[in-house]
Amino acid sequence: MDGEHSALSGVERERERLPPIYTSSHPAGFGRGAKQPFPSLGTFISTLSQRREAGVRGLAGGMTGTLTSTQWIRHGRELPPICSDVRQKQRLSIDTLPPEVKAPFPSDPIIPLRTKTTKEFQEDMDRAVHSGDWREVREFYLTTFDSFIEINAAFKREANGSFNTIDDSGVNAKFVNAVYDALLSTPQDIQKSVLKGIINSLLREWKGPRTKDDLRAYFILVQNPQYSSTSTYVIYAHLLRQIAALSEADHHFLVHWLKKLSARRFRQLVERLLQFISTRLFPAEPDELPPLAKCSWWIPSATKVLGLFNAANSVSSPPIMPFTDFYNITLEHIDFMEEYRTWQNYGNSNRFSFCQFPFILSTVVKKAIIQKDSEQQMISQARQSLVSKVSRRQRVDMNLLFLNIKVRRAQLLSDSLDELMRKRCDLKKKLRVTFVGEAGLDMGGLTKEWFLLLVRQIFHTDYGMFTYMKDSRCHWFSSWKCDNYSEFQLVGTLMGLAVYNSIALDIHFPLYCYRKLLTPPTAPCDQNALVGMATATLDDLQQIMPELAHGLGELLNYDGNVEEDFYLTFQVFQEEMGVVKSYNLKPGGDKIPVTKQNRKEYVQLYVDFLLNKSIYKQFAAFYHGFHSVCASDALMLLRPEEVEMLVCGSPELDMSALQKAAQYEGYNKTDSTVRCFWDVVLAFPLELQKKLLHFATGSDRVPVGGMADLNFKIAKIEVSTDWLPISHTCFNQICLPPYRTRKELKHKLTIAISNAEGFGLE
């Protein structure tokens, strides 16, 4: 197997070459594996399980001294995988078999009774520590980890109870924690005996049906703290391989059992898996681990198991840990574009790519993938324009390579709308903005200013496209009806251009808006297909209209007579441009009273009406505007929170981080002018810090990679100190005259950053 000797038969060798069955391209990294039938409670035991008692102990018996990866490999055998076709054939329900076949199959093995309690175990440990006599503890560990049956005997609350539910694993978690917490403080020979027992268990249990007792054993074994050491990585890898190869139904159980772990232990297991992947990718020593060619399945197996933890985190409310803690930062140093191309070409096949499990990729990686993808599309679009001109023997104009936008400041919105509509075929070209009547070459700074001014005007309350929700401090789509929704399409296009051109916008949409924007993540070919109709809940409404959400929550929890006390029907009223209009939430809704029995339906329909149906045309135009620019497979990698980060950047200004990342030209960081500058800036209130960032970079938002990604520079200009500071927003550069005092610098800098709009020469 994988280039090593194996005692398997020819058929088994063929099966072993099959890849693991569980892959996923779901945004959460879980849930689209190979479909297998859900086992009934009467899952039968394969005849192979009769060999369990015989076991394979040769390897365990031959292990002496410290257990290392090298010694393991020398034994010339690895643990066989659970192959897809083997498992598929054996995961049948006994109820589906003909009568003559049922008889030969034995019943589930009887689990021996083990009655040691947590208190008794801790007393044994205390005696061993004080007396130095570890015999009783050694015997416990040796017996407990000898087989899956013994693991269940020790840790199952009722030895022969079924516990076939997702809500209760039947495992005595307190006892598991006590045994594992004590393990690393036991003598080395006890720790080795545990590893030997796990090896035997994995070898013995690799075939046969996966009973719930097997799942419990995997659930317990994956929590073993010994896997933090690289010397145990070979064993850990085989455990992960067997867990990854379980059926989707078995994974479903494991996900719900994992979410019952304490937050601390859950985090430890996630961090251990991330460390395993990082160490396999970049081992500290060349010979620390077996050659990558012999264990190419390590990383896929670990990533798939990590997907189970991510799924457990996602179905927990609230999540056990932030989704960003699943990011593996070391993946920023691999060829992620090759991963992306593999995923594009092979999708959800057995060709592994980290893009199948996007939860592990940081926003920095996803942004880089989108940027590279955008650049390729820009180059392709520009090439097509040039080829078209040349083929028609027309004069080639280099302006063909750009999306050139010319606008007047006084007519900014109408000019921008006209330009984008007229040049909608060029949206995937590099953006370049010119303000009519102003001398300025756009190297990025004018583009950022155009975005800033346009967003400020579009979202102004007087304009009426969006309503500002004071309680939630966000904007939401106005529900007024009109014949032309092109301005909503402009906003979507603007957001798409910002992502496409790596510009952060000061936009305040609720997170639900970005979920709608990814429903579906790629625009359907059929223009009439529904878009943006994400499932809406009361929690989503809470993000936007907290007061109304609270009122609906009160309705759901009301103990009195709902019909008589609230006097509601399935009809709602909405003000549009000063006129109150009524809408039925369902046919004949004005005649249907809201009662205790149907109030959940009323709340669900009302929330769906507010967040989806009442603004459908507005949002559909917005959606198509965004996807007309950002149409890319890369969007499928993103969570709504990550789309928001790409669109808006981070509002958190860390000026200390900017100071650390700053570069200097003509100055040193120890010069008095530079020291005065940072003293002043760090003492500025947030509003002035934002103005400084806008003055120097053209935007007051921080990009995804943080302040370091700004490439901020302070340059010296040899002019009179009567001059104000100037900036080159295209290059994120601020130019300071050699001011002599802190007071002088603060006065001149404050004037400059407070009057920094427009581009002109005097």
Buried (B, 14 or more C-beta within 10 A) or exposed (E): BBEEEBEBEEEBEEBBEBBBBBBBBBBBBBBBBBEBEEBEEEBBBBEEBEEBEEBBBEBBEEBEEEBBBEBBBEBEBBBBBBBBEBBBEBBBBBEEEEEEEEEEBEEBBEBEEBEBEBEEBBEBBEBBBEEEEBEEBBEBBBBBBBBBBBBBBBBBEEBBEEBBEEEEBBBBBEBBBBBBEBBEEBEEEBBBBBBBBBBBBBBBBBBBBBBBBBBBBBBBBBBBBBBBEBBBBBBBBBBBBBBBBBBBBBBBBBBBBBBBBEEEBBBBBBEBBBBBBBBBBEBEEEEBBBEEEBBEBBBBBBBBBBBBBBBBBBBBEEBBBEBEEBBBEBBBEBEBBEBBEBBEEBBBBEBBBBBBBBBBBBBBBBBBBBBBBBEEBBBEBBEEBBEEBEEEEEEEEEEBBBBBBEBEBEEBBEBBBBBBEEEBEBBBBBBBBBBEEEEBEBEBBBBBBBBBBBBEEBBEEEEEBBBEBEEBEBBBBBBBEEEEBEBBBBBBBBBBBBBBBBBBBBBBBBBBBBBBBBBBBBBEEEEEEEBBBBEBBBEBBBBBBEEBBEEBBEBEEEEEEBBEEBEBBBBBEBEEEEEEEEBBBEEEBEEBBBBBEBBEBBBBBBBBBBBBBBBBBBBBBBBBBBBBBBBBBBBBBBBBBBBBBBBBBBEEBBBEBBBEBBEBEBBEEEBBBBEBBBEBBEEBEEEBBBBBBBBBBBBBBBBBBBBBBBEBBBBBBEEEBEBBBBBBBBBBBBBBBBBEEBEBBBBBBBEBBEEBEEBEEE
